[in-house]
Amino acid sequence: MVAFACGSSNESPDIPGTAMGTTVSTGSGSGTGGPASGASGSGGAGSGNSGGQGGGNDASAADSDASREGDAARTDGASVILTDAGSLGDGNFMISRPFTAAPEMSDHAGVAKGRIVRFTMANSKTFGDGPRAVAVYIPAGYVSGTEVPFMVAQDGVAPQNGGSFGLDDLRPLMDNMIADGRLPAMAGVFVDPASQRSVEYDTVSDRYYRFVEDELLPQAVIQVMMQANLALNLTKDPEGRGAFGGSSGGSCAFTMGWFHPESYRRILTLSGSFVNLQRSMMYPDGAADYYMHLIPESDAKPLRVFLEAGTNDIPGWKNANDAMASVLAAKLYHYRYVVANGASHEDDGARRQYLPDAMLWLWRGYPIKKLWTWLRPHAARPGVIDAETSAASLRRETTEPPIVPLMCHVAHECGRQGPHVDAALAHASRRDLRLTMTTRPRKVPNSSVRDTGNDAGE
């Protein structure tokens, strides 16, 4: 049985500033080690009366992480690297109507927008079911050739259920959370299905994964080079690769990770279709086989899994997600399950409340380069780095890979980022980079920064 806590507060005690309900225990006792996830992953399934699944600290509280977790975190001044994602935020949660959209879901003045490259793929060799729309999100200030983490989002381009989904939701979220240093600077590959959506998404096999690896990602790289003149270097590190989707797209995202955890380990599903929509001889119950047999009868895989379902979801969908949460907990996975009380299937209102928290939890443990961060220029205060030293000058003055492409032409909020600015200057000084300080913010002309995406029209 999956237990949830309902409360009047929408604040989670586990992740500061979330819009989640209260987590409850999925077991008892102090907990034991879990499968690797995020980085090396640890933490138990039970935590007694404390709720959730153990301790850990949120990746956005980087400085306090480093001081509190000892060997679990280290900092070199330029970045904070969590070597253990911990179990903070794991477990079962409930939110209830009225849902409130998180501020990360809207565009904000002064936050640089990532660039969008759109194209249409021709008939797939893998499926042969016609053309499909694709959009690639490139984080603001991306330097050509820099290795970058990314997510593949199913149903990612066209609006869903009369509202936004995929690109429309994740683009502003990624802009804001990358700028704030709460997510790593990452790319997104958003793709629609062709004419056989259920065959592509609901089939329990690695066929869709092969389509992504053999056709989708190579085309995304080619199109970014053709349209944006950028060499998009998508990481091969499985900890830097995620999959996202709702309904059948959600079960598809899980399937990508299940069959190939050496390639994808961060899985985000919304109203996932863990039901028998596509049966086969090997998997007669379709995606329901995950909770019926595959997960309970297999060794735990190094996956980090977010699940969500609504109490007014399609009949059978919430029960299937309840079952997924139960078997993931029993196998000591890092998982986070949100039940949206009063929400329908892939509910727009609920999604716009919990999605930033879902992404924050999902990417726990992945290195966030504090210098490779794009902050709000309008928030500049005395003591910011001079905007006149551009990323182009950084590339000219050193043969080393740039630590942070836009460090010198964005304004750091010194009240919050001062220590990182000092570290940046100290590090830059060692490399003989000519950085100056100014006592007043300066507006950066778009022409001084290549491919910021400000002209993308998104």
C-alpha positions in Angstrom: 0.0 0.0 0.0 1.3 3.5 -0.8 0.8 6.0 1.9 0.4 9.8 1.4 0.2 12.7 3.8 -2.4 15.3 3.2 -2.1 18.7 4.8 -3.1 22.3 4.5 0.4 23.4 3.7 1.9 23.2 0.3 5.4 23.6 1.6 7.6 20.5 1.6 9.9 20.1 4.6 12.4 18.2 2.3 13.1 20.7 -0.4 13.0 24.4 0.5 10.6 26.5 -1.4 8.8 23.6 -3.0 5.0 23.5 -3.6 4.7 19.9 -2.5 2.7 18.3 0.3 4.2 16.5 3.3 6.2 13.4 2.6 5.5 10.2 4.6 7.4 7.1 5.2 7.4 4.2 2.8 8.8 1.9 5.4 10.2 1.9 8.9 13.6 2.0 10.6 16.6 4.0 9.7 17.0 2.9 6.2 19.7 1.1 4.2 21.7 1.9 1.2 19.9 2.2 -2.1 20.9 1.8 -5.7 23.2 4.3 -7.4 21.3 7.3 -8.7 22.1 10.9 -9.6 25.8 10.3 -8.8 26.5 7.3 -6.6 23.2 7.5 -4.8 22.5 6.3 -1.2 19.8 6.5 1.3 17.2 4.1 2.5 13.6 3.3 1.8 12.4 4.0 5.3 12.9 6.8 7.7 10.5 6.0 10.6 8.6 9.1 11.8 10.7 11.5 9.9 9.0 10.8 6.6 10.3 10.4 3.1 13.4 8.4 2.4 16.3 9.6 4.4 18.5 12.7 4.5 20.7 14.7 2.1 20.6 18.3 1.1 19.1 20.0 -1.9 21.5 20.8 -4.8 20.4 24.4 -4.8 21.8 25.0 -1.3 25.2 24.4 -2.6 27.3 26.2 -0.1 25.6 24.7 2.9 25.8 21.3 1.3 29.5 21.5 1.1 29.9 22.5 4.8 27.3 20.0 6.2 27.9 16.9 4.1 31.7 16.6 4.5 32.9 13.9 2.0 29.5 13.8 0.4 30.2 17.2 -1.3 33.2 19.1 -2.3 33.7 22.5 -3.8 36.6 24.0 -5.8 35.1 27.5 -5.8 34.1 27.2 -9.4 31.6 24.4 -8.9 29.9 22.3 -6.3 29.8 18.7 -7.0 27.6 16.3 -5.0 29.2 12.9 -5.0 26.1 11.4 -3.4 22.7 12.6 -4.5 21.3 11.4 -1.2 17.6 10.6 -0.5 16.3 14.1 0.2 12.9 14.5 -1.4 12.4 10.7 -2.1 9.0 9.2 -1.2 5.3 9.9 -1.6 3.7 13.3 -1.7 0.3 14.8 -2.2 -0.8 18.2 -3.5 -4.4 19.4 -3.7 -6.5 22.0 -5.5 -6.4 24.9 -6.0 -3.1 24.5 -7.8 -0.9 27.5 -8.2 1.5 27.9 -11.1 5.1 28.1 -9.9 7.0 31.3 -11.0 9.5 29.3 -12.9 6.8 28.4 -15.4 6.7 31.9 -16.8 9.1 34.1 -18.6 10.9 36.8 -16.5 12.4 40.0 -17.7 16.2 39.9 -17.6 16.6 36.1 -17.8 18.3 35.1 -21.0 16.3 32.7 -23.2 17.7 29.6 -24.6 17.7 29.2 -28.4 15.2 27.0 -30.1 16.1 25.1 -33.3 13.0 23.5 -35.0 12.9 21.0 -37.8 10.9 18.1 -39.2 12.3 14.6 -39.4 11.4 12.6 -42.4 10.0 9.1 -42.3 11.8 7.1 -39.6 13.8 4.0 -40.6 13.0 2.5 -37.3 9.2 2.9 -37.4 8.4 3.9 -40.9 5.3 5.8 -39.7 5.8 9.2 -41.3 7.4 12.6 -40.4 7.6 14.2 -37.0 8.3 17.6 -35.5 11.4 18.2 -33.4 12.7 21.2 -31.4 16.1 21.5 -29.7 16.6 23.8 -26.8 20.1 25.2 -26.5 20.8 26.9 -23.1 21.6 30.6 -23.3 25.3 31.3 -23.9 26.1 27.8 -24.9 29.7 27.6 -26.3 30.0 25.5 -29.4 31.5 22.0 -28.6 31.0 22.2 -24.8 29.7 18.9 -23.4 26.2 19.4 -22.1 23.6 17.3 -20.3 20.2 16.9 -21.9 16.7 15.5 -21.7 14.7 13.8 -24.4 11.0 14.9 -24.1 8.2 12.8 -25.8 5.1 14.7 -27.1 7.5 17.6 -26.8 6.4 20.0 -29.5 2.7 20.1 -30.2 0.3 21.4 -27.5 -1.3 18.6 -25.5 -4.8 18.5 -23.8 -5.6 22.0 -24.8 -2.6 23.4 -22.9 1.1 23.6 -23.1 3.3 20.6 -22.6 6.9 19.7 -23.3 8.7 22.6 -24.9 6.2 25.2 -23.8 6.5 24.2 -20.2 10.2 23.2 -20.0 11.7 26.1 -22.0 10.8 28.9 -19.5 11.4 26.5 -16.6 14.9 25.7 -17.9 15.7 29.3 -18.7 14.8 30.4 -15.1 16.3 27.5 -13.2 19.5 27.4 -15.2 19.9 31.2 -14.6 19.3 30.7 -10.9 21.9 28.0 -10.7 19.4 25.4 -9.6 19.7 23.2 -12.7 22.8 22.5 -14.7 23.0 24.3 -18.1 21.3 21.6 -20.2 19.9 21.0 -23.6 16.5 19.6 -24.5 15.5 17.5 -27.4 11.7 17.7 -27.8 10.1 15.3 -30.3 6.6 14.4 -31.3 5.5 10.9 -32.3 4.6 10.1 -35.9 1.4 8.3 -36.8 1.8 5.3 -34.5 2.1 7.0 -31.1 1.1 4.0 -29.0 3.3 1.6 -30.9 6.3 3.9 -30.4 5.6 4.8 -26.8 3.8 1.9 -25.2 5.8 -1.1 -26.6 8.0 -2.6 -23.9 11.3 -2.9 -25.8 14.3 -0.9 -26.7 13.1 0.0 -30.2 12.2 3.6 -29.3 15.6 4.0 -27.6 17.3 2.8 -30.8 15.3 5.4 -32.8 16.5 8.1 -30.4 20.1 7.1 -30.5 20.4 6.2 -34.2 18.1 8.8 -35.8 16.9 11.6 -33.5 20.0 12.7 -31.7 22.2 12.7 -34.8 19.6 14.8 -36.7 19.4 17.2 -33.7 23.1 17.7 -33.8 23.1 18.2 -37.6 20.3 20.7 -37.5 21.8 22.7 -34.7 25.0 23.0 -36.7 23.1 24.0 -39.9 20.7 26.5 -38.3 22.7 27.9 -35.3 26.3 27.2 -36.4 26.9 25.4 -33.1 28.5 22.0 -32.5 26.0 20.5 -30.0 28.0 18.1 -27.8 25.4 15.9 -26.0 27.0 14.1 -23.1 27.5 10.4 -23.2 27.4 10.3 -19.4 24.2 8.5 -18.4 24.0 10.6 -15.2 23.7 13.6 -17.6 20.9 12.1 -19.7 17.2 12.2 -18.9 13.9 11.3 -20.5 10.6 13.0 -19.9 7.0 12.3 -21.0 3.3 12.2 -20.0 0.9 9.4 -20.3 2.3 7.0 -22.9 5.2 9.3 -23.3 5.9 8.8 -19.6 6.0 5.0 -19.8 8.2 5.5 -22.9 10.6 7.6 -20.9 10.8 4.8 -18.2 11.3 2.2 -20.9 14.3 4.1 -22.3 16.0 4.0 -18.9 14.9 0.5 -18.0 16.4 -1.1 -21.1 19.4 1.1 -21.2 20.5 2.5 -17.8 23.9 2.9 -19.3 22.5 5.7 -21.4 19.6 7.3 -19.5 19.2 7.4 -15.7 16.9 10.4 -14.9 13.3 9.6 -15.7 10.4 12.0 -15.3 6.8 10.7 -15.9 3.5 12.4 -15.7 0.3 10.2 -15.5 2.5 7.4 -16.9 0.7 4.7 -18.9 1.9 1.7 -16.9 -0.9 -0.3 -18.3 -1.4 -3.0 -21.0 -1.8 -0.8 -24.1 0.8 -2.7 -26.2 1.0 -6.4 -25.5 3.7 -8.8 -26.8 4.7 -12.5 -26.4 7.5 -11.4 -24.0 5.4 -8.8 -22.1 1.8 -9.9 -22.3 0.7 -7.2 -19.9 2.5 -4.4 -21.7 3.9 -1.7 -19.5 2.0 -3.1 -16.5 4.7 -5.8 -16.5 7.1 -3.2 -15.0 5.3 -3.3 -11.6 3.9 -6.9 -12.0 7.2 -8.6 -12.8 10.1 -6.7 -14.2 11.0 -4.3 -11.3 10.2 -6.7 -8.4 12.0 -9.7 -10.1 15.1 -7.8 -11.2 18.1 -6.3 -9.5 17.7 -2.5 -8.9 18.9 -0.4 -11.8 20.7 3.0 -11.3 17.6 5.0 -12.2 16.2 8.1 -10.5 12.4 8.1 -11.2 9.7 10.8 -10.8 6.1 9.7 -11.0 2.9 11.7 -10.9 -0.8 10.8 -11.2 -4.1 12.6 -10.5 -6.9 11.3 -8.3 -9.3 12.0 -11.3 -6.9 10.4 -13.8 -8.0 7.9 -16.4 -9.4 4.9 -14.6 -6.6 2.5 -13.8 -3.8 5.0 -14.4 -3.5 6.1 -10.8 -3.6 2.6 -9.5 -0.8 1.7 -11.9 1.3 4.6 -10.7 0.6 3.6 -7.1 1.9 0.2 -7.9 5.0 1.6 -9.6 5.8 3.6 -6.5 5.3 0.6 -4.2 7.7 -1.7 -6.2 10.3 1.1 -6.6 10.2 1.7 -2.9 10.5 -2.0 -2.1 13.6 -2.2 -4.3 15.1 0.9 -2.7 15.1 3.1 -5.8 15.4 6.8 -5.6 11.9 7.8 -6.6 9.5 10.6 -6.0 5.8 10.1 -6.4 3.3 13.0 -6.4 -0.4 12.4 -6.3 -2.4 15.5 -7.4 -5.7 15.5 -5.5 -8.5 16.6 -7.8 -6.3 16.5 -10.9 -7.1 14.9 -14.2 -4.9 13.1 -16.6 -1.7 15.2 -17.2 -3.5 18.0 -15.5 -2.1 21.4 -16.7 -2.7 23.3 -13.4 -1.1 20.6 -11.2 1.8 20.2 -13.6 2.6 23.9 -13.5 2.8 23.7 -9.7 5.0 20.6 -9.2 7.2 20.5 -12.4 10.0 22.9 -11.1 10.3 20.8 -7.9 10.3 17.6 -10.0 13.2 18.9 -12.1 15.0 20.1 -9.0 14.8 16.7 -7.4 15.5 14.8 -10.6 18.8 16.5 -11.2 20.1 16.2 -7.6 23.7 15.1 -7.5 24.6 16.3 -11.0 27.4 18.9 -11.0 26.2 22.5 -11.4 29.0 24.7 -12.5 28.6 27.8 -10.5 30.6 29.8 -13.0 28.6 28.4 -16.0 25.5 30.2 -14.8 23.4 32.9 -16.5 21.9 35.3 -13.9 19.6 38.2 -14.2 21.4 41.3 -15.6 18.8 43.6 -14.1 19.7 42.3 -10.6 23.2 43.6 -10.7 24.6 45.3 -7.6 27.9 47.1 -6.8 30.9 44.9 -7.3 29.7 42.9 -10.3 32.1 41.6 -13.0 32.5 44.0 -15.8 30.3 43.1 -18.7 32.8 44.4 -21.2 35.0 41.3 -21.0 33.1 39.0 -23.3 33.0 35.3 -23.8 34.8 35.8 -27.1 37.7 37.4 -25.3 37.9 34.5 -22.9 38.2 32.1 -25.9 40.9 34.3 -27.5 43.0 34.6 -24.3 43.3 31.0 -23.3 43.6 27.7 -25.0 41.9 25.9 -22.1 38.2 25.2 -22.3 36.3 28.2 -20.9 35.2 27.6 -17.4 32.1 29.7 -17.8 31.2 31.0 -21.2 29.2 34.0 -19.9 30.9 34.7 -16.6 32.1 38.1 -17.8 29.1 39.5 -19.5 26.3 38.7 -17.0 25.8 40.5 -13.7 26.2 38.3 -10.6 23.9 39.1 -7.7 26.7 39.8 -5.3 24.6 39.5 -2.2 23.9 35.9 -3.1 26.8 35.0 -5.4 29.6 37.0 -3.9 31.8 34.1 -2.8 31.6 32.5 -6.3 32.5 35.8 -7.9 35.6 36.0 -5.7 36.5 32.5 -6.6 36.0 33.2 -10.3 38.3 36.2 -10.1 41.0 34.2 -8.2 40.8 31.4 -10.7 40.8 33.7 -13.7 43.8 35.6 -12.2 45.8 32.4 -12.1 45.1 32.0 -15.9 46.1 35.6 -16.6 42.7 36.5 -17.8 42.1 40.2 -17.8 39.0 40.7 -15.7 38.0 44.0 -14.2 35.5 45.1 -11.6 33.0 47.8 -11.9 30.7 49.5 -9.3 27.8 49.8 -11.6 26.0 47.3 -13.9 26.4 47.7 -17.6 24.0 46.6 -20.2 25.4 43.9 -22.5 24.8 44.4 -26.2 23.4 41.3 -27.9 26.2 41.6 -30.5 28.8 40.9 -27.9 27.5 37.4 -27.1 27.2 34.8 -29.8 24.1 32.6 -30.0 22.4 33.6 -26.7 19.1 32.7 -28.2 17.7 36.2 -27.8 16.8 36.2 -31.5 15.1 32.9 -31.3 11.6 34.3 -31.0 10.6 31.8 -28.4 
